[in-house]
Amino acid sequence: MWCIPNEAIPSESSARVSRLDVNGRIMKKAMNNTDPDMLLEYDFSKGTRDKYSERMKQGSNVVVLAPDVAALFPDSDSVNAALRALMDAAQRTVKQNAR
């Protein structure tokens, strides 16, 4: 004969308690919340690393300047202007030496 209880018997597995590892620590990873702009709602679990890196390599040429050189130029336009002036001066020197 089967006996069916009238009320539910709670089990330990239904308790809302964090799981502990063998050393007694909580197993859930702690959130690293050092950036104030990163909200907990942001989910990057399905993100792709370096998704556009190949496209960037094709369309740009990045040059890293030494800190003392970079301090002299406020932006990339001023660096480009200085390099163009240097190229013009070098071409004029080459043309004068060819005569």
N, C-alpha and C positions, 0 to 999 in steps of 0.2 A: 504494500500500500504506500502511495506517495503522499507526502505531507507538504503543503504549500503554505508558507507563512503569510499572514495578513499584512504585515508591515515590513518596510525595507530595512535591511540591516546595513548600516554604513560600514564601508571598508576603509582601510588606511589609505589606499591609493586614491581615493576621491578627495582627500584633504588638500586644501590650497596652501601647500607649504613648498618652499623652494627645495629642490633636490640638492643633496650634499654629496661631495665626492668622498673617497675613502679617508681623507684627512679631515673631514668635517667642514670643508669650505663649500660655499655655494657654487654650483657648476655654471650658472649663467655668466656669460662674459660681461664685464662692466663696460659701459659706454664711455668712450673717450670724448668728453665734451669740452675740449680746450678752445674751440673756435666758437665765439658767441653767435656768429651768423649761421651756424649749422644747427638746424632744428632737429629734434628727435624724429619728426615725421618724414624726414628725407630718407629715402631708401635707395641705396646704391648697390644692392645685392645682385641686380641683373645688369649692372653697368659693364661696359667694355673698356678695357685699358688701351690707350693709344689708338683709338678708333680712327682718328684723322691724322696720325703722324706721317703716313706716307704722302698724303696730299700736301701737308705743310712742307715736307722736304722738297717736293717738286716746285712749289711756288715761292720759296723764300731762301735766302742765304743769310744765315745768322752769323755774325762776327762778334765775339766778346772782346771788349776793349779793356785794357788795364785800368784799374781804378783811377790812377793819376791822369790818364788821357780822357777817360769818361767824365771826369770832373770839369774839364774845359768846355764840354759840349752839353747844352741843355736838352737837346733832342736829336732824333735821327736826321732831320732835315739839315741841321747845322753841320753834322758829321759829313753828310753827302756833299754839301756845298764846299767844305774844306777839301775833301778828296778830289772833287772835280777841278778846283783851282790848282791843286797839286798836279793833277794829270795834264792840265793845259800848260803849266809851267814846264813840265817834263817834256811834253811834245815840242814846245818851242825850242828848248835846249837841244833836243835831238836834231831838229831841222837846221838850227844854226851851226851845229857841229858837222853836219853833212855837207855844207857849202864849202 
